Amino acid sequence: MRILVVEDERLLCDGIAEDLELEKYAVDRCYDGEEAYERLFVEPYDLVILDLNLPGMDGLELLKRIRKERPELRVLILSARAQLSDKVIGLDLGADDYLAKPFALEELEARVRTLLRRTFIQREPQVQVGALTLDTTAREITACGSALPLTPKEFAILEHLMLNQGRWISQEELVEHVWDTDANPFSNSIRTHVSSLRRKLRACLDDDPIQTKVGRGYRLTGEERP
């Protein structure tokens, strides 16, 4: 899952991004509306956390453009404008949620999880593929009921494969959805993390459910349980 945080207070923006990265999300940060607009229409984000008082382009104007050009994109407004009328305007313009400042990071994390679950094919909070279970609320993956000791990048790769079970995922797609914009798509980082992930899966499952095909990428096998 890939998130863009748009907030002109740099310390706050960086703090939110770092907190969400600890929750195993890929996070980019942006400090003004114009730059955010440019990024949003070239990068495949799943969620935008959007401040309203932005330089370059006001947050409400950016929200209008998002709803016109990318209506499927989830938007969480994060603003010091705490009046009911402000919330009504933001929600009427198409925001999926509105959180007033000051706020607790735990509440922000919970709202992010809720919004991202809406994009899943499976509505239940748990996604199961074979012996693997992804808990989208706890942000954990277990194998045969035991927690997998995954790094944030390994978790993000396996999460993306589980949410797209049976479909071939190219290395470029993994870079787009799992890494931030500073990632080098031509590096061996993907292969290195997938190799490490496979070793951990073999240790837990006595099997490697990740298939590789030249020119296609990676695919997760396993029957999905109801």
C-alpha positions as CSV (number, residue, x, y, z in Angstrom):
1,M,0.0,0.0,0.0
2,R,1.4,3.4,-1.0
3,I,0.5,6.7,0.6
4,L,1.2,10.3,-0.1
5,V,1.2,12.8,2.8
6,V,0.6,16.4,1.7
7,E,1.4,18.8,4.6
8,D,3.2,22.1,4.6
9,E,4.4,21.7,8.2
10,R,7.6,19.8,7.5
11,L,8.1,18.4,11.0
12,L,4.5,17.1,11.1
13,C,4.6,15.8,7.6
14,D,7.9,13.9,8.3
15,G,6.5,12.6,11.6
16,I,3.4,11.2,10.0
17,A,5.4,9.6,7.2
18,E,7.8,8.0,9.5
19,D,5.0,6.6,11.7
20,L,3.2,5.1,8.7
21,E,6.5,3.6,7.5
22,L,6.7,1.8,10.8
23,E,3.3,0.4,10.0
24,K,4.8,-1.1,6.9
25,Y,3.3,1.3,4.3
26,A,5.3,2.9,1.5
27,V,5.1,6.6,2.1
28,D,6.0,9.7,0.1
29,R,5.8,13.2,1.5
30,C,5.0,16.5,-0.2
31,Y,5.0,20.1,1.3
32,D,2.9,22.0,-1.3
33,G,-0.2,21.6,-3.4
34,E,1.3,22.1,-6.8
35,E,4.0,19.4,-6.3
36,A,1.3,17.1,-4.9
37,Y,-0.9,17.6,-7.9
38,E,2.0,16.6,-10.2
39,R,2.8,13.5,-8.2
40,L,-0.7,12.3,-7.9
41,F,-1.2,11.9,-11.6
42,V,2.0,10.1,-12.4
43,E,2.3,7.8,-9.3
44,P,-0.1,5.0,-8.3
45,Y,-1.0,6.0,-4.8
46,D,-3.7,4.2,-2.8
47,L,-4.4,7.0,-0.3
48,V,-3.7,10.7,0.1
49,I,-3.5,12.3,3.5
50,L,-4.2,16.0,2.7
51,D,-3.8,19.2,4.6
52,L,-6.0,22.1,3.4
53,N,-3.8,25.1,4.1
54,L,-1.2,24.5,1.4
55,P,1.1,26.8,-0.6
56,G,0.9,26.6,-4.3
57,M,-2.5,25.1,-4.5
58,D,-5.2,25.0,-1.7
59,G,-6.1,21.6,-0.4
60,L,-9.8,21.9,-1.4
61,E,-8.8,22.8,-5.0
62,L,-6.5,19.8,-5.1
63,L,-9.4,17.6,-3.7
64,K,-11.7,18.9,-6.5
65,R,-9.1,17.9,-9.1
66,I,-8.5,14.5,-7.6
67,R,-12.3,13.7,-7.6
68,K,-12.5,14.8,-11.3
69,E,-9.4,13.0,-12.6
70,R,-8.9,10.1,-10.1
71,P,-12.3,9.4,-8.5
72,E,-11.1,6.1,-7.1
73,L,-8.3,7.5,-5.0
74,R,-8.9,7.5,-1.2
75,V,-8.5,11.0,0.4
76,L,-8.2,11.7,4.2
77,I,-8.3,15.3,5.0
78,L,-6.0,16.3,7.9
79,S,-6.6,20.0,8.9
80,A,-6.7,22.6,11.6
81,R,-10.0,23.7,10.2
82,A,-12.1,22.0,12.9
83,Q,-15.5,23.7,12.4
84,L,-18.4,21.5,11.4
85,S,-18.9,23.6,8.3
86,D,-15.3,22.9,7.2
87,K,-15.8,19.2,7.6
88,V,-19.1,19.3,5.7
89,I,-17.4,21.2,2.8
90,G,-14.5,18.7,2.7
91,L,-16.7,15.7,2.7
92,D,-19.2,17.1,0.2
93,L,-16.2,17.8,-2.2
94,G,-15.4,14.1,-2.0
95,A,-13.1,13.4,0.9
96,D,-13.5,9.9,2.3
97,D,-12.6,11.0,5.9
98,Y,-11.8,14.2,7.8
99,L,-9.5,14.3,10.9
100,A,-9.0,17.6,12.7
101,K,-5.8,18.7,14.3
102,P,-4.5,18.1,16.9
103,F,-4.9,14.4,16.6
104,A,-3.4,11.2,18.0
105,L,-1.2,9.1,15.7
106,E,-3.1,6.0,16.8
107,E,-6.4,7.4,15.5
108,L,-4.7,8.4,12.2
109,E,-3.4,4.9,11.8
110,A,-6.8,3.4,12.5
111,R,-8.5,5.7,9.9
112,V,-5.8,4.8,7.3
113,R,-6.4,1.1,7.9
114,T,-10.1,1.6,7.5
115,L,-9.9,3.5,4.3
116,L,-7.4,1.2,2.7
117,R,-9.5,-1.9,3.5
118,R,-12.2,-0.4,1.3
119,T,-9.9,-0.9,-1.7
120,F,-9.5,-4.6,-1.0
121,I,-11.3,-7.2,-3.2
122,Q,-12.1,-9.0,0.1
123,R,-14.2,-7.0,2.5
124,E,-13.2,-9.0,5.6
125,P,-10.3,-7.7,7.7
126,Q,-8.3,-10.9,7.0
127,V,-7.1,-12.1,3.6
128,Q,-6.1,-15.7,3.4
129,V,-4.1,-17.4,0.7
130,G,-3.2,-21.0,1.4
131,A,-1.5,-21.2,4.8
132,L,-0.8,-17.4,4.8
133,T,-3.1,-14.9,6.6
134,L,-2.9,-11.2,6.2
135,D,-4.6,-9.2,9.0
136,T,-5.2,-5.8,7.6
137,T,-6.1,-4.4,11.0
138,A,-3.1,-5.6,13.0
139,R,-0.8,-5.2,10.0
140,E,0.5,-8.7,10.5
141,I,1.0,-11.8,8.3
142,T,1.0,-15.3,9.8
143,A,2.0,-18.6,8.3
144,C,0.1,-21.7,9.6
145,G,-1.0,-19.5,12.6
146,S,2.5,-18.3,13.5
147,A,3.7,-14.8,13.0
148,L,6.2,-14.3,10.1
149,P,9.2,-12.2,11.2
150,L,9.2,-9.9,8.2
151,T,11.0,-6.6,7.5
152,P,8.7,-3.7,6.4
153,K,9.7,-4.2,2.7
154,E,9.2,-7.9,2.9
155,F,5.8,-7.4,4.5
156,A,4.8,-4.9,1.8
157,I,5.9,-7.2,-1.0
158,L,4.0,-10.2,0.4
159,E,0.9,-8.0,1.2
160,H,0.8,-6.9,-2.5
161,L,1.2,-10.4,-3.7
162,M,-1.6,-11.7,-1.4
163,L,-4.0,-8.9,-2.4
164,N,-3.3,-9.8,-6.0
165,Q,-3.1,-13.6,-5.5
166,G,-2.8,-15.5,-8.8
167,R,-1.9,-12.5,-10.9
168,W,1.6,-11.9,-12.3
169,I,3.2,-8.8,-10.6
170,S,6.1,-7.2,-12.5
171,Q,9.1,-5.9,-10.8
172,E,8.1,-2.4,-12.0
173,E,4.7,-2.7,-10.3
174,L,6.3,-3.8,-7.0
175,V,8.6,-0.7,-7.2
176,E,5.5,1.5,-7.8
177,H,3.4,0.1,-5.0
178,V,6.0,-0.9,-2.4
179,W,8.8,1.6,-2.7
180,D,8.8,5.4,-2.4
181,T,9.7,7.7,-5.3
182,D,13.4,7.7,-4.4
183,A,13.7,4.0,-5.3
184,N,15.8,2.9,-8.3
185,P,13.8,0.5,-10.4
186,F,17.0,-0.9,-12.0
187,S,18.6,-1.9,-8.7
188,N,18.6,-5.4,-7.3
189,S,16.6,-4.3,-4.2
190,I,13.4,-6.2,-5.3
191,R,15.3,-9.4,-6.0
192,T,17.2,-9.2,-2.7
193,H,14.0,-8.7,-0.6
194,V,12.1,-11.4,-2.5
195,S,14.9,-13.8,-2.0
196,S,15.0,-13.1,1.7
197,L,11.2,-13.4,1.9
198,R,11.3,-16.8,0.2
199,R,13.8,-18.1,2.7
200,K,11.5,-17.1,5.5
201,L,8.5,-18.7,3.8
202,R,10.3,-22.0,3.2
203,A,11.4,-22.1,6.8
204,C,7.7,-21.7,8.0
205,L,5.9,-23.6,5.2
206,D,8.5,-26.0,3.9
207,D,7.5,-24.6,0.6
208,D,8.0,-21.5,-1.6
209,P,4.6,-20.2,-2.8
210,I,6.1,-17.4,-4.8
211,Q,6.5,-18.2,-8.5
212,T,8.9,-16.4,-10.8
213,K,8.6,-16.1,-14.6
214,V,11.0,-14.2,-16.9
215,G,9.2,-11.2,-18.5
216,R,6.2,-11.6,-16.2
217,G,7.5,-11.1,-12.6
218,Y,6.2,-12.8,-9.5
219,R,3.0,-14.6,-8.6
220,L,1.7,-16.0,-5.3
221,T,0.1,-19.5,-5.5
222,G,-2.2,-21.2,-3.1
223,E,-5.9,-21.8,-2.8
224,E,-7.7,-18.9,-1.2
225,R,-10.0,-20.0,1.6
226,P,-13.5,-18.6,2.0
